[in-house]
Amino acid sequence: MSSPILNTVLDRQMTVSQVMDDAGLRSSPAEGRVRAQLWLPPVDIYETEHAFMVEADLPRVHLENVNIQFDRNVPTTSGTRAATLPSKNRASQLRVFSAERLSAGFSRSIMLPEHVDAERISAAFTDGVLSVTVPKSSAAVPRKLAISKGVAPHAINT
């Protein structure tokens, strides 16, 4: 499926992304600074023979509040999760015992290896799960070479 070298590179890139996420920090290129996040959607990232897959759980996030950008082999999913508690206008007597489901903006960025086909990236949103498919470029997909029988390769003159 992929070479051990590519696996090592992807593992290192994923480790850096995970450390940033675990720390609750994300750099914002638009703002030029690092900011803390209150909520990070959980993601699965895996590689198939022909693509890298990023799947994110986005409960209570409406499709119109999700944005996906791709820049320099880094897909970034961002958006806003709506409030989970009724607003004070809808509930005059609201007594909250626990409020752990945060409403907040979020952003997840995943650095992928070089060889991707940015023109063919696709995304689908089904049952609260965002699936982003980042196809590999033809240079990154392993191929089998044909071996001809009885014909010697051209000799290189030195």
N, C-alpha and C positions, 0 to 999 in steps of 0.2 A: 504494500500500500504506500508507504513512504519510507524514506531513508532514515537511518538512525541519527544522522546529522540534523535533518529537518526536525525530527522529534525533539532533539536536544534544544534547538533554537526555539521551537514553539513552547516547550516546557519552560524555558527561561523567560520568554515573553509573558507567558501566563502567570508565572510566579511574580513578576513585577506588577502586573495588573492586579493580582490578588492581594499583594501587600498594600497597594494603594487603596483598594476597596476595603480591606480589613481595617485600615487606619481611618476610614471614613473621609479620605481626602481625594479630591479629583481636581486636576488642573483644568481650567476653563480657558481655552485659547482666545475666545471672544473677550473675556474679562482680563486676561493676562495675569491671573493670580490663582492660588490654590484656596479652595473653600471646603468647609466641612459639609457633609450630607447627612441627613437624618435617616433616610430610607434608601436602601439599595436593593433592587430586585435581584433575586437569585438567578444565576445563569448556568447553563451547561454549554460547553464549547468542545466540539469534537471534530475530528477530521475523517472524511471518507476518501475513497480513491480519487474522486473528482472535485471535491469541494470541502470548505471549512463550514461548519454549522454553528450558529449561535442561537440558542433558545433561551428566552427570558420569561419568567412568570411575572405577569403584570396584572394582578387582581385589582379590580375596581379602577382600572385605567381605561379610559375610553380611547378608541382609535384616533379620534381627532386631537387627542392630547399627547400623541406619540410622534417623535421625530427621529429619523435615522439619517445619519450623514456618514460619508466614507471619504477619508482624506489620508493619503500616504499609507495605505494598508492598515488603517485603523477605523473599523466601524464603530460609531458612537450612537448609542440609543439613549435618547433623553425624553423627558416628558414631565407630566404632572399627574399625581394621583389625587383624585377628588376626596373631599372630606367624607369621613365615615360616620360621623355623628350628625344627627339632625341639627340644623341651624337653630339659634335661639328664636328666630322669627317663627319657625314651624312648631316649636315645642316651648310653650311658655314656662312650664315647670320641668326643666331638664336637670336631673340629678345623675351625674356620671360617677360610677364606682371604679371604672378602669377604662383607659383609652390608650391602647397599645398599637392600634392600627393607624399609623401616621398618615396624614395627608401632607404631601410635600413634593417638591420637584426632585428629579433624579437624573443621573447621567452615568452610563457605563461605557467604557472604552476598552477595546480589546485589540492589542497589536498582533497582527498576523504576519507570517513570513512574506517575503517579497513577491512570490510568483502567484498572483491572483489576477483574475479577469474582472476588473472593476466595471466594465461595461455590461456585464451579465448578472450583477448582484440582484437578488430578488428577496422579497419579504412577504410573509403571510401572518395574519393575526387571527387565531382560532381559539375560542374558549379561554381567553385570558392569557394565551401563550403566544409570544412573538417569536417567529422562526425566521432567521436571516440566513440565506444561502449565499456563500461567497465562493463562486467557482474558481478552481485553480486554472492558471493559464496553461496552454498546451505544453510549455516548457517544463512545467512542474509535474505533469502527469507521466508516470513511468510508462515506457513503451518497450515492447519486445522487438528486438532486431532479428531480421531474417538472416539465416546463414545459408549461403549457396554451397551446394555440394560440388567438389571437384574443380572449382574455379578459384585460383589464388588471387588474393587482393593485389591491387597495383602496388608495386614496390616503390618506395620513396628513394629517389636518388640523392645521395649525400656527397 
